[in-house]
């Protein structure tokens, strides 16, 4: 599977069947070439239109199944929901 194919899949938390969104980025260990985390953008700030302040950083070991259309994860949302760092 290619990383670009991950971006086409919707991420769903199996604990509450909540749709988290689509994969926007991945963290890769450049020494081993393994994916460490997948990153899903959090909800928009105002009326679902303007910017984002948070994102879900989901450890790859929390992925339970990757299907043709979805990625099923088992996460505690509060622990994975992190503020985007300002550069």
N, C-alpha and C positions, 0 to 999 in steps of 0.2 A: 504494500500500500504506500502511496506517495503522500507527502504532507499536504499537497494541494487537494487531495481527496478528503482529508480530514476536515478541511474548511467547508465542505459541502454537507457535512453531517450535523444534525441538531443534537445538542447535549441535553439529556434528561436525567434528573436525579431520581433514583428508584425509591428513595425513602418516602417522598411525598408526590412523586410523579410530576414534579414541576419542571417546566421547560426553562432551561437556563440560557439558551441561545446557541449560536454557532461558534465553532472554534475559530479564533482570529489569529492565534500565534502558538508557537510551541517553544519550550526550553529544551535545548539539546546539550548533552555532555559531549564536548568536542573530542575528548580523549577516547571515549568508548563508542560514540555515535548513537547512543541510546536517548530516547525521549525521556525527560525527567518530568515535565509538567505540560499540560495543555492549558491554554488561556482562553477564557470566554469573556467577552465584554459584559459588564454589569448593566443594570437598567439606566436609562437616560435620566438626566437631572430634572428638566422642566418639561411637562406635558409630553414626554416621550420623544422630544425632538432635539433638545440642545445638550450636547456634550455628555460625557460620562466621567464620574469621579472614582468609580470602583470597577474591579474586574474579579472574576473567579479564577483562581490559580489552583488547578486540580492536578494532584499528583497522579502520575501514570498508573501507579498500583491501585488507585481507586476506580479505575475503569473496569467494569464488570463484563461488558460485551460491546463489540463494535459490529453493527449490522449494516445493511446496504444504505439505510437512511438516517440512522441514529447512533449515538454513542450513549450507552447506559452507564451511569456512574453511581456510586454509593458514597455520598459525602455529607459532612456536617457543613451546611452552607455558611454559617457564621465563621467557621475556621478558614474556609476557602475564599471568603469575600474580603478582598484587600483593597486599600486605597492605592490608586495609581500614583506612582512617584513623579514629582515634578522635576524636570531636568533643568 
